[in-house]
Amino acid sequence: MFDIWKAGFMAFELWSSSLSTINKRQQMWQTQPFFSPSMMLENQRMVTEKIEASMEAGLVMQKALFSAMSGHYAPWWVTSQKTMKPYHRRSSANSRRLSS
């Protein structure tokens, strides 16, 4: 039961840090021209991190699917935590980085 709570808490943290990151990036876009080197670097970093996190989450889902096909089922809360982990890690790091 505690693992279900941890999955929900991770989802809430991911949601709140994502909103914070979006807000900080919106402020950056409003205060700096889009063609400035720092904004171009930040936008490139944002896209690269999203692609990397998507690939990691896809790999986790693929492993879960192959495990299920071989008869080893993982509970949904374990799979969801593993899937959210790359997004959670990057979103929390971005929120900390952009707030400083």
C-alpha positions in Angstrom: 0.0 0.0 0.0 2.9 2.3 0.7 4.2 1.9 -2.8 0.9 3.1 -4.2 1.2 6.2 -2.1 4.8 6.7 -3.3 3.7 6.5 -6.9 1.0 9.1 -6.3 3.4 11.4 -4.4 5.9 11.1 -7.2 3.2 12.0 -9.7 2.3 15.1 -7.6 6.0 16.1 -7.3 6.4 15.7 -11.1 3.3 17.8 -11.7 4.4 20.6 -9.4 8.0 20.8 -10.5 6.9 20.7 -14.2 4.5 23.7 -13.6 7.3 25.5 -11.8 9.7 24.9 -14.7 7.1 25.9 -17.3 6.5 29.1 -15.4 10.2 30.0 -15.1 10.8 29.3 -18.8 7.8 31.5 -19.7 9.3 34.3 -17.7 12.6 33.8 -19.5 10.9 33.9 -22.9 9.1 37.1 -22.0 12.3 38.9 -20.7 14.9 37.7 -23.3 14.8 37.7 -27.1 14.4 34.2 -28.6 17.5 34.6 -30.7 19.8 35.3 -27.8 22.5 32.6 -27.3 21.4 31.8 -23.8 17.8 31.3 -24.9 18.7 29.2 -27.9 20.9 27.0 -25.6 18.1 26.7 -23.0 15.6 25.7 -25.7 17.9 23.2 -27.2 18.6 21.8 -23.8 14.8 21.6 -23.1 14.1 19.6 -26.2 17.1 17.3 -25.8 16.1 16.5 -22.2 12.6 15.7 -23.3 13.8 13.3 -26.0 16.2 11.6 -23.6 13.5 11.2 -20.9 11.0 9.8 -23.4 13.6 7.3 -24.6 14.3 6.2 -21.0 10.6 5.9 -20.2 10.0 3.9 -23.4 12.7 1.5 -22.5 11.2 1.0 -19.1 7.8 0.3 -20.7 9.4 -2.1 -23.2 11.1 -4.0 -20.4 7.8 -4.3 -18.5 6.0 -5.5 -21.7 8.6 -8.2 -22.3 8.5 -9.2 -18.7 4.7 -9.5 -18.9 5.0 -11.6 -22.1 7.3 -14.0 -20.3 4.9 -14.3 -17.3 6.6 -11.9 -14.8 4.0 -9.3 -14.0 4.9 -6.1 -12.2 2.2 -4.2 -10.3 1.0 -1.0 -12.0 2.5 1.2 -9.3 6.0 -0.2 -9.7 5.8 0.3 -13.5 4.4 3.8 -13.1 7.2 4.8 -10.7 9.9 3.4 -13.0 8.3 5.2 -16.0 8.0 8.5 -14.2 11.5 8.4 -12.8 13.3 9.9 -15.8 10.8 12.7 -16.1 10.8 13.4 -12.4 14.5 13.5 -12.2 14.9 16.0 -15.0 11.9 18.1 -14.0 13.2 18.5 -10.4 16.7 19.3 -11.7 15.4 21.9 -14.1 13.2 23.5 -11.5 16.2 23.8 -9.2 18.5 25.0 -11.9 16.1 27.7 -13.2 15.3 29.0 -9.8 18.9 29.8 -9.0 
